[in-house]
Amino acid sequence: MASSHVNALQAKHEGLESRLKEEMSRPFPDAAKIQLIKKQKLRIKEEIAHH
């Protein structure tokens, strides 16, 4: 069960990574949105590390 949870977290992390790349490739990236995505990625990464 824990591994499926970790897999779901990793998938979510990858999704956030693609959103981050997409935002940063825009002509005028939204710095606040980038910060929010980075914080979400960090929280997920920490949760994965605790499993």
mmCIF entry with sequence, helices, sheets and N, C-alpha, C, O atoms, coordinates in Angstrom:
data_MODEL
# 
_entry.id   MODEL 
# 
_entity.id                         1 
_entity.type                       polymer 
_entity.pdbx_number_of_molecules   1 
# 
_entity_poly.entity_id                      1 
_entity_poly.type                           'polypeptide(L)' 
_entity_poly.nstd_linkage                   no 
_entity_poly.nstd_monomer                   no 
_entity_poly.pdbx_seq_one_letter_code       MASSHVNALQAKHEGLESRLKEEMSRPFPDAAKIQLIKKQKLRIKEEIAHH 
_entity_poly.pdbx_seq_one_letter_code_can   MASSHVNALQAKHEGLESRLKEEMSRPFPDAAKIQLIKKQKLRIKEEIAHH 
_entity_poly.pdbx_strand_id                 A 
# 
loop_
_entity_poly_seq.entity_id 
_entity_poly_seq.num 
_entity_poly_seq.mon_id 
_entity_poly_seq.hetero 
1 1  MET n 
1 2  ALA n 
1 3  SER n 
1 4  SER n 
1 5  HIS n 
1 6  VAL n 
1 7  ASN n 
1 8  ALA n 
1 9  LEU n 
1 10 GLN n 
1 11 ALA n 
1 12 LYS n 
1 13 HIS n 
1 14 GLU n 
1 15 GLY n 
1 16 LEU n 
1 17 GLU n 
1 18 SER n 
1 19 ARG n 
1 20 LEU n 
1 21 LYS n 
1 22 GLU n 
1 23 GLU n 
1 24 MET n 
1 25 SER n 
1 26 ARG n 
1 27 PRO n 
1 28 PHE n 
1 29 PRO n 
1 30 ASP n 
1 31 ALA n 
1 32 ALA n 
1 33 LYS n 
1 34 ILE n 
1 35 GLN n 
1 36 LEU n 
1 37 ILE n 
1 38 LYS n 
1 39 LYS n 
1 40 GLN n 
1 41 LYS n 
1 42 LEU n 
1 43 ARG n 
1 44 ILE n 
1 45 LYS n 
1 46 GLU n 
1 47 GLU n 
1 48 ILE n 
1 49 ALA n 
1 50 HIS n 
1 51 HIS n 
# 
_struct_asym.id          A 
_struct_asym.entity_id   1 
# 
loop_
_struct_conf.conf_type_id 
_struct_conf.id 
_struct_conf.pdbx_PDB_helix_id 
_struct_conf.beg_label_comp_id 
_struct_conf.beg_label_asym_id 
_struct_conf.beg_label_seq_id 
_struct_conf.pdbx_beg_PDB_ins_code 
_struct_conf.end_label_comp_id 
_struct_conf.end_label_asym_id 
_struct_conf.end_label_seq_id 
_struct_conf.pdbx_end_PDB_ins_code 
_struct_conf.beg_auth_comp_id 
_struct_conf.beg_auth_asym_id 
_struct_conf.beg_auth_seq_id 
_struct_conf.end_auth_comp_id 
_struct_conf.end_auth_asym_id 
_struct_conf.end_auth_seq_id 
_struct_conf.pdbx_PDB_helix_class 
_struct_conf.details 
_struct_conf.pdbx_PDB_helix_length 
HELX_P HELX_P1 AA1 ALA A 2  ? MET A 24 ? ALA A 2  MET A 24 1 ? 23 
HELX_P HELX_P2 AA2 ALA A 31 ? ALA A 49 ? ALA A 31 ALA A 49 1 ? 19 
# 
_struct_conf_type.id          HELX_P 
_struct_conf_type.criteria    ? 
_struct_conf_type.reference   ? 
# 
loop_
_atom_site.group_PDB 
_atom_site.id 
_atom_site.type_symbol 
_atom_site.label_atom_id 
_atom_site.label_alt_id 
_atom_site.label_comp_id 
_atom_site.label_asym_id 
_atom_site.label_entity_id 
_atom_site.label_seq_id 
_atom_site.pdbx_PDB_ins_code 
_atom_site.Cartn_x 
_atom_site.Cartn_y 
_atom_site.Cartn_z 
_atom_site.occupancy 
_atom_site.B_iso_or_equiv 
_atom_site.pdbx_formal_charge 
_atom_site.auth_seq_id 
_atom_site.auth_comp_id 
_atom_site.auth_asym_id 
_atom_site.auth_atom_id 
_atom_site.pdbx_PDB_model_num 
ATOM 1   N N  . MET A 1 1  ? 0.818  -1.196 0.000   1.00 0.00 ? 1  MET A N  1 
ATOM 2   C CA . MET A 1 1  ? 0.000  0.000  0.000   1.00 0.00 ? 1  MET A CA 1 
ATOM 3   C C  . MET A 1 1  ? 0.862  1.260  0.000   1.00 0.00 ? 1  MET A C  1 
ATOM 4   O O  . MET A 1 1  ? 0.580  2.212  -0.729  1.00 0.00 ? 1  MET A O  1 
ATOM 5   N N  . ALA A 1 2  ? 1.894  1.261  0.807   1.00 0.00 ? 2  ALA A N  1 
ATOM 6   C CA . ALA A 1 2  ? 2.759  2.440  0.884   1.00 0.00 ? 2  ALA A CA 1 
ATOM 7   C C  . ALA A 1 2  ? 3.407  2.729  -0.468  1.00 0.00 ? 2  ALA A C  1 
ATOM 8   O O  . ALA A 1 2  ? 3.577  3.890  -0.839  1.00 0.00 ? 2  ALA A O  1 
ATOM 9   N N  . SER A 1 3  ? 3.772  1.672  -1.210  1.00 0.00 ? 3  SER A N  1 
ATOM 10  C CA . SER A 1 3  ? 4.432  1.908  -2.491  1.00 0.00 ? 3  SER A CA 1 
ATOM 11  C C  . SER A 1 3  ? 3.486  2.563  -3.501  1.00 0.00 ? 3  SER A C  1 
ATOM 12  O O  . SER A 1 3  ? 3.920  3.387  -4.305  1.00 0.00 ? 3  SER A O  1 
ATOM 13  N N  . SER A 1 4  ? 2.207  2.207  -3.467  1.00 0.00 ? 4  SER A N  1 
ATOM 14  C CA . SER A 1 4  ? 1.274  2.855  -4.391  1.00 0.00 ? 4  SER A CA 1 
ATOM 15  C C  . SER A 1 4  ? 1.088  4.324  -4.016  1.00 0.00 ? 4  SER A C  1 
ATOM 16  O O  . SER A 1 4  ? 0.898  5.170  -4.890  1.00 0.00 ? 4  SER A O  1 
ATOM 17  N N  . HIS A 1 5  ? 1.142  4.625  -2.726  1.00 0.00 ? 5  HIS A N  1 
ATOM 18  C CA . HIS A 1 5  ? 1.054  6.013  -2.276  1.00 0.00 ? 5  HIS A CA 1 
ATOM 19  C C  . HIS A 1 5  ? 2.276  6.793  -2.759  1.00 0.00 ? 5  HIS A C  1 
ATOM 20  O O  . HIS A 1 5  ? 2.154  7.919  -3.242  1.00 0.00 ? 5  HIS A O  1 
ATOM 21  N N  . VAL A 1 6  ? 3.447  6.187  -2.625  1.00 0.00 ? 6  VAL A N  1 
ATOM 22  C CA . VAL A 1 6  ? 4.686  6.829  -3.080  1.00 0.00 ? 6  VAL A CA 1 
ATOM 23  C C  . VAL A 1 6  ? 4.642  7.016  -4.593  1.00 0.00 ? 6  VAL A C  1 
ATOM 24  O O  . VAL A 1 6  ? 5.057  8.059  -5.101  1.00 0.00 ? 6  VAL A O  1 
ATOM 25  N N  . ASN A 1 7  ? 4.144  6.018  -5.315  1.00 0.00 ? 7  ASN A N  1 
ATOM 26  C CA . ASN A 1 7  ? 4.027  6.139  -6.775  1.00 0.00 ? 7  ASN A CA 1 
ATOM 27  C C  . ASN A 1 7  ? 3.097  7.286  -7.145  1.00 0.00 ? 7  ASN A C  1 
ATOM 28  O O  . ASN A 1 7  ? 3.375  8.032  -8.084  1.00 0.00 ? 7  ASN A O  1 
ATOM 29  N N  . ALA A 1 8  ? 2.006  7.430  -6.422  1.00 0.00 ? 8  ALA A N  1 
ATOM 30  C CA . ALA A 1 8  ? 1.068  8.527  -6.679  1.00 0.00 ? 8  ALA A CA 1 
ATOM 31  C C  . ALA A 1 8  ? 1.740  9.874  -6.402  1.00 0.00 ? 8  ALA A C  1 
ATOM 32  O O  . ALA A 1 8  ? 1.554  10.833 -7.150  1.00 0.00 ? 8  ALA A O  1 
ATOM 33  N N  . LEU A 1 9  ? 2.518  9.936  -5.330  1.00 0.00 ? 9  LEU A N  1 
ATOM 34  C CA . LEU A 1 9  ? 3.235  11.172 -5.008  1.00 0.00 ? 9  LEU A CA 1 
ATOM 35  C C  . LEU A 1 9  ? 4.267  11.503 -6.083  1.00 0.00 ? 9  LEU A C  1 
ATOM 36  O O  . LEU A 1 9  ? 4.426  12.663 -6.464  1.00 0.00 ? 9  LEU A O  1 
ATOM 37  N N  . GLN A 1 10 ? 4.962  10.483 -6.567  1.00 0.00 ? 10 GLN A N  1 
ATOM 38  C CA . GLN A 1 10 ? 5.964  10.710 -7.607  1.00 0.00 ? 10 GLN A CA 1 
ATOM 39  C C  . GLN A 1 10 ? 5.303  11.195 -8.897  1.00 0.00 ? 10 GLN A C  1 
ATOM 40  O O  . GLN A 1 10 ? 5.837  12.069 -9.580  1.00 0.00 ? 10 GLN A O  1 
ATOM 41  N N  . ALA A 1 11 ? 4.147  10.633 -9.226  1.00 0.00 ? 11 ALA A N  1 
ATOM 42  C CA . ALA A 1 11 ? 3.419  11.068 -10.414 1.00 0.00 ? 11 ALA A CA 1 
ATOM 43  C C  . ALA A 1 11 ? 2.985  12.523 -10.261 1.00 0.00 ? 11 ALA A C  1 
ATOM 44  O O  . ALA A 1 11 ? 3.074  13.308 -11.206 1.00 0.00 ? 11 ALA A O  1 
ATOM 45  N N  . LYS A 1 12 ? 2.518  12.874 -9.075  1.00 0.00 ? 12 LYS A N  1 
ATOM 46  C CA . LYS A 1 12 ? 2.106  14.250 -8.802  1.00 0.00 ? 12 LYS A CA 1 
ATOM 47  C C  . LYS A 1 12 ? 3.304  15.193 -8.922  1.00 0.00 ? 12 LYS A C  1 
ATOM 48  O O  . LYS A 1 12 ? 3.190  16.291 -9.468  1.00 0.00 ? 12 LYS A O  1 
ATOM 49  N N  . HIS A 1 13 ? 4.447  14.754 -8.408  1.00 0.00 ? 13 HIS A N  1 
ATOM 50  C CA . HIS A 1 13 ? 5.681  15.542 -8.473  1.00 0.00 ? 13 HIS A CA 1 
ATOM 51  C C  . HIS A 1 13 ? 6.078  15.778 -9.925  1.00 0.00 ? 13 HIS A C  1 
ATOM 52  O O  . HIS A 1 13 ? 6.460  16.889 -10.291 1.00 0.00 ? 13 HIS A O  1 
ATOM 53  N N  . GLU A 1 14 ? 5.990  14.736 -10.755 1.00 0.00 ? 14 GLU A N  1 
ATOM 54  C CA . GLU A 1 14 ? 6.320  14.864 -12.177 1.00 0.00 ? 14 GLU A CA 1 
ATOM 55  C C  . GLU A 1 14 ? 5.362  15.828 -12.878 1.00 0.00 ? 14 GLU A C  1 
ATOM 56  O O  . GLU A 1 14 ? 5.772  16.609 -13.737 1.00 0.00 ? 14 GLU A O  1 
ATOM 57  N N  . GLY A 1 15 ? 4.091  15.764 -12.506 1.00 0.00 ? 15 GLY A N  1 
ATOM 58  C CA . GLY A 1 15 ? 3.113  16.681 -13.078 1.00 0.00 ? 15 GLY A CA 1 
ATOM 59  C C  . GLY A 1 15 ? 3.433  18.121 -12.737 1.00 0.00 ? 15 GLY A C  1 
ATOM 60  O O  . GLY A 1 15 ? 3.321  19.010 -13.581 1.00 0.00 ? 15 GLY A O  1 
ATOM 61  N N  . LEU A 1 16 ? 3.835  18.349 -11.487 1.00 0.00 ? 16 LEU A N  1 
ATOM 62  C CA . LEU A 1 16 ? 4.217  19.695 -11.068 1.00 0.00 ? 16 LEU A CA 1 
ATOM 63  C C  . LEU A 1 16 ? 5.477  20.154 -11.801 1.00 0.00 ? 16 LEU A C  1 
ATOM 64  O O  . LEU A 1 16 ? 5.613  21.328 -12.145 1.00 0.00 ? 16 LEU A O  1 
ATOM 65  N N  . GLU A 1 17 ? 6.381  19.231 -12.033 1.00 0.00 ? 17 GLU A N  1 
ATOM 66  C CA . GLU A 1 17 ? 7.612  19.555 -12.754 1.00 0.00 ? 17 GLU A CA 1 
ATOM 67  C C  . GLU A 1 17 ? 7.288  20.029 -14.174 1.00 0.00 ? 17 GLU A C  1 
ATOM 68  O O  . GLU A 1 17 ? 7.865  21.002 -14.661 1.00 0.00 ? 17 GLU A O  1 
ATOM 69  N N  . SER A 1 18 ? 6.365  19.334 -14.825 1.00 0.00 ? 18 SER A N  1 
ATOM 70  C CA . SER A 1 18 ? 6.005  19.748 -16.185 1.00 0.00 ? 18 SER A CA 1 
ATOM 71  C C  . SER A 1 18 ? 5.284  21.094 -16.177 1.00 0.00 ? 18 SER A C  1 
ATOM 72  O O  . SER A 1 18 ? 5.484  21.907 -17.080 1.00 0.00 ? 18 SER A O  1 
ATOM 73  N N  . ARG A 1 19 ? 4.443  21.339 -15.163 1.00 0.00 ? 19 ARG A N  1 
ATOM 74  C CA . ARG A 1 19 ? 3.776  22.643 -15.032 1.00 0.00 ? 19 ARG A CA 1 
ATOM 75  C C  . ARG A 1 19 ? 4.806  23.748 -14.810 1.00 0.00 ? 19 ARG A C  1 
ATOM 76  O O  . ARG A 1 19 ? 4.676  24.848 -15.347 1.00 0.00 ? 19 ARG A O  1 
ATOM 77  N N  . LEU A 1 20 ? 5.829  23.443 -14.015 1.00 0.00 ? 20 LEU A N  1 
ATOM 78  C CA . LEU A 1 20 ? 6.879  24.409 -13.732 1.00 0.00 ? 20 LEU A CA 1 
ATOM 79  C C  . LEU A 1 20 ? 7.642  24.755 -15.016 1.00 0.00 ? 20 LEU A C  1 
ATOM 80  O O  . LEU A 1 20 ? 7.878  25.928 -15.304 1.00 0.00 ? 20 LEU A O  1 
ATOM 81  N N  . LYS A 1 21 ? 8.024  23.737 -15.777 1.00 0.00 ? 21 LYS A N  1 
ATOM 82  C CA . LYS A 1 21 ? 8.744  23.970 -17.035 1.00 0.00 ? 21 LYS A CA 1 
ATOM 83  C C  . LYS A 1 21 ? 7.892  24.769 -18.007 1.00 0.00 ? 21 LYS A C  1 
ATOM 84  O O  . LYS A 1 21 ? 8.385  25.663 -18.694 1.00 0.00 ? 21 LYS A O  1 
ATOM 85  N N  . GLU A 1 22 ? 6.608  24.437 -18.056 1.00 0.00 ? 22 GLU A N  1 
ATOM 86  C CA . GLU A 1 22 ? 5.682  25.137 -18.940 1.00 0.00 ? 22 GLU A CA 1 
ATOM 87  C C  . GLU A 1 22 ? 5.593  26.617 -18.558 1.00 0.00 ? 22 GLU A C  1 
ATOM 88  O O  . GLU A 1 22 ? 5.642  27.490 -19.424 1.00 0.00 ? 22 GLU A O  1 
ATOM 89  N N  . GLU A 1 23 ? 5.465  26.887 -17.273 1.00 0.00 ? 23 GLU A N  1 
ATOM 90  C CA . GLU A 1 23 ? 5.357  28.270 -16.799 1.00 0.00 ? 23 GLU A CA 1 
ATOM 91  C C  . GLU A 1 23 ? 6.645  29.041 -17.077 1.00 0.00 ? 23 GLU A C  1 
ATOM 92  O O  . GLU A 1 23 ? 6.598  30.202 -17.484 1.00 0.00 ? 23 GLU A O  1 
ATOM 93  N N  . MET A 1 24 ? 7.783  28.406 -16.861 1.00 0.00 ? 24 MET A N  1 
ATOM 94  C CA . MET A 1 24 ? 9.064  29.086 -17.041 1.00 0.00 ? 24 MET A CA 1 
ATOM 95  C C  . MET A 1 24 ? 9.377  29.339 -18.515 1.00 0.00 ? 24 MET A C  1 
ATOM 96  O O  . MET A 1 24 ? 10.189 30.210 -18.830 1.00 0.00 ? 24 MET A O  1 
ATOM 97  N N  . SER A 1 25 ? 8.750  28.597 -19.414 1.00 0.00 ? 25 SER A N  1 
ATOM 98  C CA . SER A 1 25 ? 9.005  28.778 -20.841 1.00 0.00 ? 25 SER A CA 1 
ATOM 99  C C  . SER A 1 25 ? 8.127  29.863 -21.452 1.00 0.00 ? 25 SER A C  1 
ATOM 100 O O  . SER A 1 25 ? 8.309  30.232 -22.612 1.00 0.00 ? 25 SER A O  1 
ATOM 101 N N  . ARG A 1 26 ? 7.184  30.371 -20.680 1.00 0.00 ? 26 ARG A N  1 
ATOM 102 C CA . ARG A 1 26 ? 6.311  31.436 -21.174 1.00 0.00 ? 26 ARG A CA 1 
ATOM 103 C C  . ARG A 1 26 ? 7.106  32.728 -21.325 1.00 0.00 ? 26 ARG A C  1 
ATOM 104 O O  . ARG A 1 26 ? 8.108  32.922 -20.637 1.00 0.00 ? 26 ARG A O  1 
ATOM 105 N N  . PRO A 1 27 ? 6.671  33.608 -22.215 1.00 0.00 ? 27 PRO A N  1 
ATOM 106 C CA . PRO A 1 27 ? 7.385  34.881 -22.391 1.00 0.00 ? 27 PRO A CA 1 
ATOM 107 C C  . PRO A 1 27 ? 7.452  35.710 -21.111 1.00 0.00 ? 27 PRO A C  1 
ATOM 108 O O  . PRO A 1 27 ? 8.467  36.353 -20.841 1.00 0.00 ? 27 PRO A O  1 
ATOM 109 N N  . PHE A 1 28 ? 6.379  35.700 -20.323 1.00 0.00 ? 28 PHE A N  1 
ATOM 110 C CA . PHE A 1 28 ? 6.351  36.447 -19.060 1.00 0.00 ? 28 PHE A CA 1 
ATOM 111 C C  . PHE A 1 28 ? 5.901  35.511 -17.943 1.00 0.00 ? 28 PHE A C  1 
ATOM 112 O O  . PHE A 1 28 ? 4.733  35.525 -17.556 1.00 0.00 ? 28 PHE A O  1 
ATOM 113 N N  . PRO A 1 29 ? 6.828  34.692 -17.421 1.00 0.00 ? 29 PRO A N  1 
ATOM 114 C CA . PRO A 1 29 ? 6.444  33.737 -16.370 1.00 0.00 ? 29 PRO A CA 1 
ATOM 115 C C  . PRO A 1 29 ? 5.953  34.441 -15.114 1.00 0.00 ? 29 PRO A C  1 
ATOM 116 O O  . PRO A 1 29 ? 6.441  35.510 -14.746 1.00 0.00 ? 29 PRO A O  1 
ATOM 117 N N  . ASP A 1 30 ? 4.986  33.823 -14.473 1.00 0.00 ? 30 ASP A N  1 
ATOM 118 C CA . ASP A 1 30 ? 4.403  34.341 -13.238 1.00 0.00 ? 30 ASP A CA 1 
ATOM 119 C C  . ASP A 1 30 ? 5.255  33.852 -12.062 1.00 0.00 ? 30 ASP A C  1 
ATOM 120 O O  . ASP A 1 30 ? 5.206  32.677 -11.700 1.00 0.00 ? 30 ASP A O  1 
ATOM 121 N N  . ALA A 1 31 ? 6.031  34.760 -11.472 1.00 0.00 ? 31 ALA A N  1 
ATOM 122 C CA . ALA A 1 31 ? 6.950  34.390 -10.387 1.00 0.00 ? 31 ALA A CA 1 
ATOM 123 C C  . ALA A 1 31 ? 6.209  33.795 -9.195  1.00 0.00 ? 31 ALA A C  1 
ATOM 124 O O  . ALA A 1 31 ? 6.708  32.860 -8.568  1.00 0.00 ? 31 ALA A O  1 
ATOM 125 N N  . ALA A 1 32 ? 5.032  34.318 -8.872  1.00 0.00 ? 32 ALA A N  1 
ATOM 126 C CA . ALA A 1 32 ? 4.264  33.804 -7.734  1.00 0.00 ? 32 ALA A CA 1 
ATOM 127 C C  . ALA A 1 32 ? 3.819  32.365 -8.004  1.00 0.00 ? 32 ALA A C  1 
ATOM 128 O O  . ALA A 1 32 ? 3.865  31.520 -7.110  1.00 0.00 ? 32 ALA A O  1 
ATOM 129 N N  . LYS A 1 33 ? 3.391  32.094 -9.231  1.00 0.00 ? 33 LYS A N  1 
ATOM 130 C CA . LYS A 1 33 ? 2.957  30.745 -9.595  1.00 0.00 ? 33 LYS A CA 1 
ATOM 131 C C  . LYS A 1 33 ? 4.141  29.782 -9.542  1.00 0.00 ? 33 LYS A C  1 
ATOM 132 O O  . LYS A 1 33 ? 3.998  28.645 -9.093  1.00 0.00 ? 33 LYS A O  1 
ATOM 133 N N  . ILE A 1 34 ? 5.299  30.233 -9.996  1.00 0.00 ? 34 ILE A N  1 
ATOM 134 C CA . ILE A 1 34 ? 6.506  29.400 -9.962  1.00 0.00 ? 34 ILE A CA 1 
ATOM 135 C C  . ILE A 1 34 ? 6.865  29.060 -8.517  1.00 0.00 ? 34 ILE A C  1 
ATOM 136 O O  . ILE A 1 34 ? 7.182  27.910 -8.212  1.00 0.00 ? 34 ILE A O  1 
ATOM 137 N N  . GLN A 1 35 ? 6.816  30.047 -7.631  1.00 0.00 ? 35 GLN A N  1 
ATOM 138 C CA . GLN A 1 35 ? 7.108  29.805 -6.217  1.00 0.00 ? 35 GLN A CA 1 
ATOM 139 C C  . GLN A 1 35 ? 6.131  28.797 -5.617  1.00 0.00 ? 35 GLN A C  1 
ATOM 140 O O  . GLN A 1 35 ? 6.538  27.906 -4.871  1.00 0.00 ? 35 GLN A O  1 
ATOM 141 N N  . LEU A 1 36 ? 4.851  28.933 -5.938  1.00 0.00 ? 36 LEU A N  1 
ATOM 142 C CA . LEU A 1 36 ? 3.827  28.027 -5.431  1.00 0.00 ? 36 LEU A CA 1 
ATOM 143 C C  . LEU A 1 36 ? 4.093  26.595 -5.887  1.00 0.00 ? 36 LEU A C  1 
ATOM 144 O O  . LEU A 1 36 ? 4.017  25.659 -5.090  1.00 0.00 ? 36 LEU A O  1 
ATOM 145 N N  . ILE A 1 37 ? 4.403  26.429 -7.165  1.00 0.00 ? 37 ILE A N  1 
ATOM 146 C CA . ILE A 1 37 ? 4.683  25.099 -7.705  1.00 0.00 ? 37 ILE A CA 1 
ATOM 147 C C  . ILE A 1 37 ? 5.918  24.509 -7.031  1.00 0.00 ? 37 ILE A C  1 
ATOM 148 O O  . ILE A 1 37 ? 5.925  23.328 -6.683  1.00 0.00 ? 37 ILE A O  1 
ATOM 149 N N  . LYS A 1 38 ? 6.953  25.308 -6.845  1.00 0.00 ? 38 LYS A N  1 
ATOM 150 C CA . LYS A 1 38 ? 8.173  24.818 -6.198  1.00 0.00 ? 38 LYS A CA 1 
ATOM 151 C C  . LYS A 1 38 ? 7.899  24.377 -4.759  1.00 0.00 ? 38 LYS A C  1 
ATOM 152 O O  . LYS A 1 38 ? 8.438  23.366 -4.308  1.00 0.00 ? 38 LYS A O  1 
ATOM 153 N N  . LYS A 1 39 ? 7.067  25.125 -4.041  1.00 0.00 ? 39 LYS A N  1 
ATOM 154 C CA . LYS A 1 39 ? 6.722  24.751 -2.664  1.00 0.00 ? 39 LYS A CA 1 
ATOM 155 C C  . LYS A 1 39 ? 5.948  23.445 -2.635  1.00 0.00 ? 39 LYS A C  1 
ATOM 156 O O  . LYS A 1 39 ? 6.178  22.599 -1.771  1.00 0.00 ? 39 LYS A O  1 
ATOM 157 N N  . GLN A 1 40 ? 5.024  23.281 -3.588  1.00 0.00 ? 40 GLN A N  1 
ATOM 158 C CA . GLN A 1 40 ? 4.252  22.041 -3.660  1.00 0.00 ? 40 GLN A CA 1 
ATOM 159 C C  . GLN A 1 40 ? 5.178  20.863 -3.954  1.00 0.00 ? 40 GLN A C  1 
ATOM 160 O O  . GLN A 1 40 ? 5.050  19.798 -3.351  1.00 0.00 ? 40 GLN A O  1 
ATOM 161 N N  . LYS A 1 41 ? 6.110  21.065 -4.886  1.00 0.00 ? 41 LYS A N  1 
ATOM 162 C CA . LYS A 1 41 ? 7.062  19.999 -5.213  1.00 0.00 ? 41 LYS A CA 1 
ATOM 163 C C  . LYS A 1 41 ? 7.893  19.621 -3.998  1.00 0.00 ? 41 LYS A C  1 
ATOM 164 O O  . LYS A 1 41 ? 8.134  18.439 -3.755  1.00 0.00 ? 41 LYS A O  1 
ATOM 165 N N  . LEU A 1 42 ? 8.335  20.619 -3.229  1.00 0.00 ? 42 LEU A N  1 
ATOM 166 C CA . LEU A 1 42 ? 9.147  20.357 -2.049  1.00 0.00 ? 42 LEU A CA 1 
ATOM 167 C C  . LEU A 1 42 ? 8.368  19.556 -1.010  1.00 0.00 ? 42 LEU A C  1 
ATOM 168 O O  . LEU A 1 42 ? 8.898  18.612 -0.424  1.00 0.00 ? 42 LEU A O  1 
ATOM 169 N N  . ARG A 1 43 ? 7.104  19.935 -0.782  1.00 0.00 ? 43 ARG A N  1 
ATOM 170 C CA . ARG A 1 43 ? 6.278  19.199 0.184   1.00 0.00 ? 43 ARG A CA 1 
ATOM 171 C C  . ARG A 1 43 ? 6.120  17.742 -0.235  1.00 0.00 ? 43 ARG A C  1 
ATOM 172 O O  . ARG A 1 43 ? 6.208  16.840 0.598   1.00 0.00 ? 43 ARG A O  1 
ATOM 173 N N  . ILE A 1 44 ? 5.889  17.513 -1.515  1.00 0.00 ? 44 ILE A N  1 
ATOM 174 C CA . ILE A 1 44 ? 5.729  16.141 -2.010  1.00 0.00 ? 44 ILE A CA 1 
ATOM 175 C C  . ILE A 1 44 ? 7.037  15.375 -1.859  1.00 0.00 ? 44 ILE A C  1 
ATOM 176 O O  . ILE A 1 44 ? 7.041  14.217 -1.441  1.00 0.00 ? 44 ILE A O  1 
ATOM 177 N N  . LYS A 1 45 ? 8.145  16.022 -2.200  1.00 0.00 ? 45 LYS A N  1 
ATOM 178 C CA . LYS A 1 45 ? 9.448  15.382 -2.084  1.00 0.00 ? 45 LYS A CA 1 
ATOM 179 C C  . LYS A 1 45 ? 9.731  14.972 -0.637  1.00 0.00 ? 45 LYS A C  1 
ATOM 180 O O  . LYS A 1 45 ? 10.245 13.882 -0.383  1.00 0.00 ? 45 LYS A O  1 
ATOM 181 N N  . GLU A 1 46 ? 9.392  15.852 0.308   1.00 0.00 ? 46 GLU A N  1 
ATOM 182 C CA . GLU A 1 46 ? 9.587  15.540 1.730   1.00 0.00 ? 46 GLU A CA 1 
ATOM 183 C C  . GLU A 1 46 ? 8.701  14.380 2.150   1.00 0.00 ? 46 GLU A C  1 
ATOM 184 O O  . GLU A 1 46 ? 9.132  13.521 2.920   1.00 0.00 ? 46 GLU A O  1 
ATOM 185 N N  . GLU A 1 47 ? 7.473  14.340 1.659   1.00 0.00 ? 47 GLU A N  1 
ATOM 186 C CA . GLU A 1 47 ? 6.564  13.244 2.015   1.00 0.00 ? 47 GLU A CA 1 
ATOM 187 C C  . GLU A 1 47 ? 7.079  11.917 1.452   1.00 0.00 ? 47 GLU A C  1 
ATOM 188 O O  . GLU A 1 47 ? 6.986  10.882 2.112   1.00 0.00 ? 47 GLU A O  1 
ATOM 189 N N  . ILE A 1 48 ? 7.619  11.950 0.238   1.00 0.00 ? 48 ILE A N  1 
ATOM 190 C CA . ILE A 1 48 ? 8.199  10.735 -0.357  1.00 0.00 ? 48 ILE A CA 1 
ATOM 191 C C  . ILE A 1 48 ? 9.381  10.265 0.489   1.00 0.00 ? 48 ILE A C  1 
ATOM 192 O O  . ILE A 1 48 ? 9.537  9.068  0.732   1.00 0.00 ? 48 ILE A O  1 
ATOM 193 N N  . ALA A 1 49 ? 10.215 11.209 0.937   1.00 0.00 ? 49 ALA A N  1 
ATOM 194 C CA . ALA A 1 49 ? 11.386 10.870 1.735   1.00 0.00 ? 49 ALA A CA 1 
ATOM 195 C C  . ALA A 1 49 ? 11.013 10.220 3.060   1.00 0.00 ? 49 ALA A C  1 
ATOM 196 O O  . ALA A 1 49 ? 11.771 9.405  3.587   1.00 0.00 ? 49 ALA A O  1 
ATOM 197 N N  . HIS A 1 50 ? 9.848  10.574 3.604   1.00 0.00 ? 50 HIS A N  1 
ATOM 198 C CA . HIS A 1 50 ? 9.427  10.015 4.887   1.00 0.00 ? 50 HIS A CA 1 
ATOM 199 C C  . HIS A 1 50 ? 8.818  8.614  4.757   1.00 0.00 ? 50 HIS A C  1 
ATOM 200 O O  . HIS A 1 50 ? 8.532  7.968  5.766   1.00 0.00 ? 50 HIS A O  1 
ATOM 201 N N  . HIS A 1 51 ? 8.618  8.143  3.524   1.00 0.00 ? 51 HIS A N  1 
ATOM 202 C CA . HIS A 1 51 ? 8.049  6.798  3.334   1.00 0.00 ? 51 HIS A CA 1 
ATOM 203 C C  . HIS A 1 51 ? 9.092  5.818  3.058   1.00 0.00 ? 51 HIS A C  1 
ATOM 204 O O  . HIS A 1 51 ? 8.796  4.638  2.872   1.00 0.00 ? 51 HIS A O  1 
# 
